[in-house]
Amino acid sequence: MKRHLTELIQAALASLSQSGELTGEQPDIIIERTRDTRFGDFACNVAMLLAKRLGRKPRDVAELVVARLPASAQVAKVEIAGPGFINFTLSPEAVRAVVREVVEAGEAFGKSTVGNGQHVQVEFVSANPTGPLHVGHGRGAAYGATVADLLAAAGFRVHREYYINDAGRQMDILAASIWLRYLELGGEELQFPSNGYKSDDYVWDIAAALRNEHGQAFHHAAAVVFQDLPADEPQGGDKEEHIDAIVERAKELLGAGKYRTVFDKGLDAIIKDIRQDLEEFGVAYQEWYSERKLVESGAVDRAIARLEEAGYIYEKEGAKWFASTRFGDEKDRVVVRDNGVKTYFASDIAYHMEKFERGFDRIIDVWGADHHGYVPRVKAALQAMGQNPDLLDVLLVQFAILYRGGERVQMSTRAGSFVTLRELRKEVGNDAARFFYVMRKCEQHMDFDLDLAKSQSNDNPVFYIQYAHARICSVMRQMTEKGYSYDQGAGLAHLHLLTEDHELALFNRLGRYPEVVEAAALAHEPHQLAHYLRELANDFHTYYNAHQFLVDAAGLRDARLALILATRQVLANGLGLLGVSAPESM
């Protein structure tokens, strides 16, 4: 409907241009829903935008525009309100037409072409493959997947990507931890490093699999492994130096080939687990992109060379620095350390350079809120390489805090037992997890009430919405049991019989769905859709409690069934975009 009203305004402005009353380019026409239906259904502020150019009062300009509006059967009334808003009241036929639109479009209802086929890459989760996904990763997964699906529904070509951080120090620490557990399983007694992955069952499992597959092939005496190493923190040393020394000793004793086998054993096992966890959560990717392959391809060296050629790299104290302060960053950043090792940031620069080289029109990164400091430096690097940094959107997702019985669930990620995404899904189910994760703006802190998520009550929003869908399915089963049948054509032909307030509320709410999907996609705000579905479910439940659907009058019965079936379709479409099921019974 917004598109139709926009066309009417455009026609009026074109008429004014032809008569010479308006010159210059037409302004962007914005049509918005009115907050109060007493002032119509939609409003346009075009008169205020044109007033200064024409040297006239906005209300006078509004009168000019309204006088040139083409007649439309979908518009019952046009009024000028306030300082010059043009308000449109839709005809009853236009309001009811949404039911036919839903019936004809089915699963496609709500989709649009506003994205015009722009190629967008959405990179999300991208957790280090050093252990299972935890509940914080789960929020990023639900949010990123829903943003991607909303963009696809709005006409964008979406490429979903997981960046595997498989070339950094943490992966070396994981490999060393697995190897030490392997040695313990072979009978060696050792003091496990304080900065290793020491309390995680999965490390033991991978080590056991390594021993089952390779036997003693990787075995070395603990005395040899720890000989002359710098002290660990409990012994008064530096835990970072200690674990780095263990990594180097592992590489030395095992050799490149065997060390790579241990490394890959851990990487492959954890990536397999992460893939399975996400797939079971309804999250799929077009590509799993390896940082290691990025490095081996020479892309990191090439990115640094581009920055050097542009004059943004300088040397200080043996290291290479990127002059990111020249682009608004708070300080310059090291890209190559004094020992010749490239930093994580150097890989990040190369990865984002390569994203645009692959031809994406826009890039969306979904990161944890603790990465907020990375945003200006990555954008600075893109700008330094001649790329428009505004084409990169970084969406920061706050951590989710779990509550059970009103008490906060304690979590830790290295030395303790953290709550995994798989454990959360097992407790509350995929549907509740997916929905609860996107109920708030991504940058807002989230309190996840486990008891509420499991409850079958109207206070549980996902249950409330799914119950509306199941109730409509139940009505259709009751119809058959009572010996009635549904005639869709008759239902659409008799929609004029639906004049109750509850029916008009449903008509209006259904008509908003395409606007909500488009707005949620463009703003990257899935919570808009979640809130809409709650409101639609409330409109239906209120209607259900106030009126009988299976009345004797066939025309009225078919019309009401047509309305609630359209509601069921929109509920299913919206839940589908959120990654939530639409059950037929509950």
C-alpha positions in Angstrom: 0.0 0.0 0.0 2.9 2.4 0.7 4.1 1.9 -2.8 0.6 2.7 -4.2 0.4 5.9 -2.1 3.9 6.9 -3.2 2.8 6.6 -6.8 -0.1 8.8 -6.2 2.1 11.5 -4.6 4.6 11.2 -7.5 1.8 11.6 -10.0 0.6 14.8 -8.2 4.2 16.2 -8.2 4.6 15.4 -11.8 1.4 17.2 -12.6 2.7 20.3 -10.7 6.0 20.1 -12.6 4.2 20.0 -15.9 2.2 23.1 -15.0 5.3 25.0 -13.9 4.2 25.3 -10.3 7.0 23.0 -9.2 10.6 23.0 -10.5 13.7 20.9 -9.7 14.0 17.3 -8.6 11.2 15.6 -6.7 12.0 15.0 -3.0 12.2 11.6 -1.5 8.6 10.6 -0.6 8.2 9.1 2.8 4.9 7.4 3.6 4.4 6.4 7.3 1.7 4.7 9.3 -0.1 7.2 11.5 0.2 6.6 15.2 -3.5 7.2 15.7 -6.0 5.9 13.1 -8.3 8.8 13.9 -6.0 10.7 11.6 -6.1 8.2 8.8 -4.0 5.1 8.0 -0.9 6.7 6.4 0.7 10.2 6.4 3.1 12.0 4.1 5.3 15.0 4.9 6.1 15.9 1.3 4.5 19.4 1.7 7.0 20.3 4.4 9.9 19.2 2.3 8.7 21.4 -0.6 7.6 24.5 1.3 10.9 26.3 1.4 11.6 25.7 -2.2 8.2 27.1 -3.2 8.3 29.9 -0.7 4.9 29.0 0.6 3.4 27.6 3.8 3.4 23.8 4.1 -0.4 23.7 4.4 -0.7 25.7 1.2 1.7 23.3 -0.6 -0.3 20.3 0.8 -3.5 21.7 -0.8 -1.7 22.0 -4.1 -0.5 18.4 -3.9 -3.9 17.0 -2.8 -5.7 18.9 -5.6 -3.5 17.0 -8.1 -3.8 13.5 -6.6 -5.3 11.0 -9.0 -8.5 9.2 -7.9 -7.9 5.8 -6.3 -10.4 3.2 -5.3 -8.1 2.2 -2.5 -8.3 5.6 -0.8 -11.5 6.7 0.9 -10.4 10.1 2.2 -7.4 12.5 2.0 -7.0 15.2 4.7 -4.5 17.8 5.5 -3.5 17.8 9.2 -1.3 19.8 11.5 1.4 21.9 9.8 0.9 20.2 6.5 0.8 16.4 6.7 -1.2 14.7 4.0 -3.2 11.9 5.7 -4.7 9.0 3.7 -7.6 6.9 5.0 -7.9 3.6 3.1 -11.2 2.3 1.7 -12.7 -0.7 3.5 -12.1 -2.7 0.3 -8.4 -1.8 0.4 -8.1 -2.8 4.1 -9.8 -6.1 3.4 -7.7 -6.8 0.3 -4.8 -8.0 2.4 -6.5 -11.3 2.9 -6.6 -12.0 -0.8 -2.9 -10.9 -1.1 -1.9 -13.3 1.6 -3.9 -16.2 0.0 -2.3 -15.5 -3.4 1.2 -15.0 -2.2 1.3 -17.7 0.5 4.8 -18.3 1.9 6.0 -15.4 -0.3 3.7 -12.8 1.4 5.9 -10.2 3.0 8.8 -10.6 0.7 9.9 -7.6 -1.4 12.5 -6.4 -3.9 13.7 -3.4 -2.0 17.2 -4.9 -1.8 17.3 -4.9 -5.6 19.6 -8.0 -5.7 22.5 -6.3 -3.9 25.1 -8.9 -2.9 25.5 -8.8 0.9 27.9 -10.9 3.0 26.8 -11.6 6.5 29.6 -13.1 8.7 28.5 -14.2 12.1 29.4 -16.4 15.1 33.0 -17.1 13.9 34.0 -18.4 17.3 37.5 -19.6 17.8 37.4 -23.4 17.2 38.9 -24.1 20.7 35.8 -25.5 22.2 32.0 -25.9 22.0 29.8 -22.9 21.4 28.4 -21.3 24.6 25.2 -19.3 25.2 26.9 -16.0 24.1 27.7 -17.5 20.7 24.1 -18.7 20.6 22.8 -15.1 20.6 25.1 -14.2 17.8 24.0 -17.2 15.8 20.3 -16.5 16.2 20.7 -12.9 15.5 23.0 -13.3 12.5 20.9 -16.0 10.9 17.7 -14.0 11.3 19.3 -10.8 9.9 20.5 -12.8 6.9 17.0 -14.3 6.4 15.3 -10.9 6.7 17.7 -9.4 4.1 17.0 -12.3 1.8 13.2 -11.7 2.2 13.8 -8.1 1.4 15.4 -8.9 -2.0 19.1 -9.0 -1.2 21.4 -11.8 -2.3 22.8 -13.0 0.9 26.0 -15.0 1.5 26.3 -16.4 5.0 29.8 -17.0 6.2 31.7 -18.4 9.2 35.3 -17.3 9.6 37.4 -20.1 11.1 40.1 -18.6 13.2 42.4 -21.6 12.6 45.8 -19.9 12.3 46.3 -18.1 15.6 48.0 -18.6 19.0 44.8 -19.9 20.7 44.8 -22.8 18.3 48.4 -23.6 19.1 47.5 -23.5 22.8 44.6 -26.0 22.1 47.0 -28.3 20.2 49.5 -28.2 23.0 46.8 -28.9 25.6 45.6 -31.9 23.6 49.1 -33.2 23.3 49.7 -32.9 27.0 46.5 -34.8 27.8 47.6 -37.4 25.3 50.9 -37.8 27.2 48.9 -38.1 30.5 46.8 -40.9 29.0 50.1 -42.6 28.1 51.1 -42.6 31.8 53.1 -39.4 32.0 52.7 -37.3 35.1 53.0 -33.6 34.5 51.9 -30.2 35.9 49.3 -29.0 33.4 49.9 -25.3 32.4 47.7 -22.8 34.1 46.9 -21.1 30.7 46.1 -24.4 28.9 42.6 -25.8 28.2 42.8 -27.8 31.4 39.2 -28.4 32.6 37.4 -29.2 29.4 36.2 -32.8 28.8 36.4 -32.3 25.0 40.2 -31.9 25.2 40.4 -35.3 27.0 38.1 -36.8 24.3 40.2 -35.5 21.4 43.4 -36.7 23.2 42.0 -40.2 23.6 41.0 -40.3 20.0 44.5 -39.3 19.0 46.0 -42.1 21.1 43.5 -44.7 19.8 44.4 -43.7 16.3 48.2 -43.2 16.6 49.2 -45.1 19.6 52.6 -44.1 21.0 53.6 -42.2 17.8 53.5 -38.8 19.5 54.8 -39.8 22.9 57.7 -38.1 24.7 58.7 -38.2 28.3 57.3 -35.3 30.4 60.8 -34.6 31.7 62.0 -33.9 28.2 58.9 -31.8 27.4 59.3 -29.5 30.4 63.1 -29.4 30.5 64.4 -25.9 31.0 61.0 -24.2 30.3 60.3 -20.9 31.9 58.3 -21.2 35.1 54.5 -21.2 35.1 52.5 -18.6 37.1 51.9 -20.8 40.2 55.7 -21.1 40.5 56.2 -17.4 40.2 56.6 -17.2 36.4 54.7 -15.8 33.5 51.9 -18.1 32.4 52.0 -16.6 28.8 55.7 -17.3 28.4 55.2 -20.7 29.9 52.4 -21.8 27.5 54.2 -20.3 24.5 57.4 -22.3 25.4 55.3 -25.5 25.6 53.9 -24.8 22.2 57.4 -24.3 20.8 58.6 -27.5 22.5 55.7 -29.4 21.0 56.6 -28.2 17.5 60.3 -29.1 18.2 59.7 -32.6 19.5 56.9 -33.6 17.2 58.2 -32.0 14.0 56.0 -30.1 11.5 54.1 -33.1 10.2 53.2 -34.7 13.5 52.4 -31.4 15.1 50.1 -30.6 12.2 48.3 -33.9 12.8 47.7 -33.0 16.5 46.6 -29.5 15.5 44.2 -30.7 12.8 42.8 -33.4 15.1 41.7 -30.8 17.5 40.5 -28.3 14.8 38.5 -30.9 12.9 36.8 -32.3 15.9 35.7 -29.0 17.3 34.7 -27.6 13.9 32.6 -30.7 13.3 30.9 -30.2 16.7 30.3 -26.5 16.0 28.8 -27.3 12.6 26.5 -29.9 14.0 25.4 -27.6 16.9 24.6 -24.8 14.5 22.8 -27.0 12.0 20.6 -28.4 14.8 19.9 -24.8 15.8 18.7 -24.1 12.2 21.8 -22.0 11.3 23.4 -22.8 7.9 26.2 -21.2 6.0 27.2 -20.9 2.3 30.9 -20.9 3.3 33.2 -21.8 6.1 36.2 -19.6 5.4 39.6 -20.6 6.8 42.0 -18.0 8.2 44.9 -20.5 7.6 44.1 -20.6 3.9 43.9 -16.8 3.9 47.4 -16.7 5.3 48.8 -19.4 3.1 47.4 -17.7 0.0 49.5 -14.6 0.7 46.6 -12.3 1.2 47.9 -11.0 4.5 51.3 -10.1 2.9 49.4 -8.5 0.0 47.2 -6.4 2.3 50.3 -5.1 4.2 52.0 -4.4 0.9 49.0 -2.3 -0.2 49.1 -0.3 2.9 52.9 0.2 2.6 52.5 1.4 -1.0 49.8 3.9 0.1 52.2 5.2 2.7 50.3 4.1 5.8 52.9 1.6 7.3 55.9 2.7 9.3 58.5 0.9 11.3 59.2 1.5 15.0 61.2 -0.6 17.5 61.5 -3.4 14.9 57.8 -3.7 14.4 55.6 -2.6 11.5 52.7 -0.2 12.4 49.6 0.8 10.6 48.9 4.6 11.0 45.3 4.1 11.8 45.1 7.4 13.8 45.2 9.2 10.5 41.7 7.8 10.0 40.3 8.5 13.4 41.4 5.5 15.4 42.6 6.2 19.0 46.1 4.8 18.4 48.2 3.2 15.6 48.2 -0.6 15.4 50.9 -3.2 15.0 50.6 -5.5 12.0 54.0 -7.2 12.2 55.7 -7.7 15.6 59.4 -7.3 16.1 59.8 -11.1 15.9 58.3 -11.1 12.4 55.0 -12.6 13.4 51.9 -11.0 11.9 49.2 -9.9 14.3 45.5 -11.0 14.3 44.7 -7.5 13.1 46.8 -8.1 10.0 44.7 -11.1 9.2 41.5 -9.1 9.8 42.7 -6.4 7.3 43.4 -9.1 4.7 40.1 -10.8 5.3 38.0 -7.7 4.8 40.1 -6.7 1.8 39.4 -10.1 0.3 35.7 -9.8 1.1 35.3 -6.8 -1.2 37.6 -8.4 -3.8 35.0 -11.2 -4.0 32.5 -8.6 -5.2 30.1 -8.1 -2.3 28.3 -4.8 -2.4 27.9 -4.6 1.4 29.6 -6.4 4.3 27.9 -7.1 7.6 30.0 -8.4 10.5 28.2 -9.7 13.6 30.7 -9.5 16.5 30.5 -9.8 20.3 30.3 -6.5 22.1 33.8 -7.0 23.5 35.1 -6.4 20.0 33.8 -2.8 19.8 37.4 -1.5 19.8 38.1 -3.3 16.5 35.5 -1.4 14.5 37.4 1.9 13.9 40.7 0.1 13.1 39.1 -2.2 10.5 37.3 0.7 8.9 40.5 2.7 8.9 42.3 -0.1 7.1 39.6 -0.3 4.5 39.7 3.4 3.9 43.5 3.4 3.7 43.2 0.8 0.9 40.7 3.0 -1.0 37.6 1.1 0.0 34.5 2.9 1.3 34.3 2.1 5.0 30.6 2.9 5.1 30.0 -0.3 3.1 31.0 -2.3 6.2 28.3 -2.6 9.0 29.5 -4.0 12.3 26.7 -5.2 14.5 27.7 -5.7 18.1 25.9 -8.4 20.1 25.8 -8.2 23.9 26.2 -11.3 26.0 23.2 -13.2 27.2 22.8 -13.7 31.0 20.9 -16.8 32.1 18.6 -16.9 35.1 16.9 -19.9 36.7 14.5 -19.5 39.6 15.3 -15.9 39.7 19.0 -16.6 40.3 21.8 -15.8 37.8 23.5 -18.9 36.4 27.2 -18.6 36.9 29.4 -19.2 33.8 33.1 -19.2 33.0 34.9 -20.1 29.7 38.4 -21.3 30.4 38.8 -22.9 33.8 35.2 -23.7 34.7 32.1 -25.4 33.3 30.5 -22.9 31.0 26.9 -23.3 29.7 27.0 -24.5 26.1 24.5 -23.6 23.4 23.8 -27.4 23.2 22.9 -27.5 26.9 20.6 -24.4 26.5 18.9 -26.0 23.5 18.3 -29.2 25.4 16.8 -27.4 28.3 14.4 -24.9 26.6 14.3 -26.1 23.0 15.4 -24.5 19.7 12.2 -22.5 19.3 12.4 -20.7 22.6 16.2 -20.1 22.2 15.9 -18.7 18.7 13.0 -16.4 19.7 14.3 -15.2 23.1 17.7 -14.4 21.6 16.2 -11.9 19.1 13.6 -10.2 21.4 15.9 -7.3 22.2 18.1 -5.1 20.1 21.5 -6.8 19.7 23.4 -4.0 21.5 21.1 -4.4 24.6 22.1 -6.6 27.5 19.8 -9.7 27.6 18.5 -11.5 30.6 17.4 -15.0 29.5 14.8 -16.4 31.8 15.0 -20.2 31.5 11.9 -20.8 33.5 9.8 -18.4 31.3 11.2 -19.9 28.1 10.0 -23.4 29.2 6.6 -22.2 30.5 3.4 -22.9 28.6 1.7 -19.6 29.5 0.7 -16.4 27.9 3.7 -14.7 29.5 6.0 -16.8 27.3 5.9 -14.9 24.0 7.0 -17.8 21.8 4.4 -20.1 23.3 1.7 -17.4 22.9 2.5 -16.9 19.2 2.8 -20.6 18.4 -0.5 -21.2 20.3 -2.3 -18.7 18.0 -1.1 -20.7 15.0 -2.1 -24.0 16.6 -5.5 -22.6 17.6 -6.3 -21.7 14.0 -5.3 -25.3 13.0 -7.7 -26.6 15.7 -10.5 -24.5 14.4 -10.1 -26.1 11.0 -10.2 -29.6 12.5 -13.3 -28.6 14.5 -14.9 -27.4 11.2 -14.4 -30.9 9.7 -15.7 -32.6 12.8 -18.9 -30.5 12.7 -19.5 -31.4 9.1 -18.7 -28.0 7.6 -16.4 -27.3 4.7 -14.4 -24.2 3.7 -15.0 -22.5 0.4 -12.0 -20.1 -0.1 -13.7 -18.3 -3.0 -16.8 -17.7 -1.0 -14.7 -16.5 1.9 -12.9 -13.9 -0.1 -16.2 -12.8 -1.7 -17.8 -12.2 1.7 -15.0 -10.3 3.5 -17.3 -7.3 3.4 -19.4 -9.0 6.2 -16.4 -8.7 8.6 -17.1 -5.4 10.3 -16.4 -6.2 14.0 -13.7 -4.2 15.7 -11.7 -7.3 16.3 -11.9 -8.1 12.6 -10.8 -4.7 11.5 -7.9 -4.9 13.9 -6.7 -8.1 12.3 -7.1 -6.7 8.8 -4.9 -3.7 9.8 -2.3 -5.8 11.5 -2.0 -8.2 8.6 -1.5 -5.2 6.3 1.5 -4.1 8.3 3.4 -7.3 7.9 5.3 -6.5 4.7 6.3 -3.1 6.2 7.6 -4.7 9.3 9.7 -7.3 7.4 11.2 -4.6 5.2 11.9 -2.3 8.2 13.4 -5.1 10.3 15.7 -6.1 7.4 17.0 -2.6 6.5 17.5 -1.7 10.2 19.0 -5.2 11.0 16.5 -5.4 13.9 14.8 -8.8 14.2 13.1 -7.7 17.4 10.7 -5.6 15.3 9.3 -8.8 13.7 9.2 -10.6 17.1 7.2 -7.8 18.6 4.9 -7.7 15.6 4.1 -11.4 15.9 3.3 -11.0 19.5 0.8 -8.2 18.6 -0.7 -10.3 15.8 -1.1 -13.2 18.1 -2.8 -11.0 20.7 -5.2 -9.6 18.0 -6.1 -13.2 17.1 -6.6 -14.5 20.6 -8.8 -11.5 21.4 -10.9 -12.2 18.3 -11.0 -15.9 19.2 -12.3 -15.2 22.7 -15.0 -12.7 21.5 -16.5 -14.4 18.4 -17.6 -17.8 17.0 -16.0 -18.7 13.7 -18.0 -21.8 12.9 -21.4 -20.1 12.6 -24.3 -21.5 10.6 -24.3 -18.7 8.0 -22.0 -20.0 5.3 -20.9 -16.7 3.9 -19.9 -15.2 7.3 -18.3 -18.5 8.3 -16.1 -18.7 5.2 -15.2 -15.0 5.5 -14.0 -15.5 9.1 -12.1 -18.6 8.2 -10.5 -16.8 5.3 -9.4 -14.1 7.8 -7.9 -16.5 10.4 -6.3 -18.6 7.7 -4.5 -15.5 6.4 -3.5 -14.8 10.0 -2.1 -18.4 10.3 -0.1 -17.9 7.1 1.4 -14.7 8.3 2.2 -16.2 11.7 4.0 -19.1 9.9 5.9 -16.8 7.6 7.1 -14.6 10.4 8.1 -17.5 12.7 9.9 -19.0 9.8 12.0 -15.9 9.3 12.9 -16.1 13.0 13.9 -19.7 12.7 10.9 -20.8 14.9 8.5 -23.6 14.1 4.7 -23.1 13.6 3.1 -26.2 15.3 -0.4 -27.3 14.3 -1.2 -28.6 17.8 0.1 -27.8 21.3 
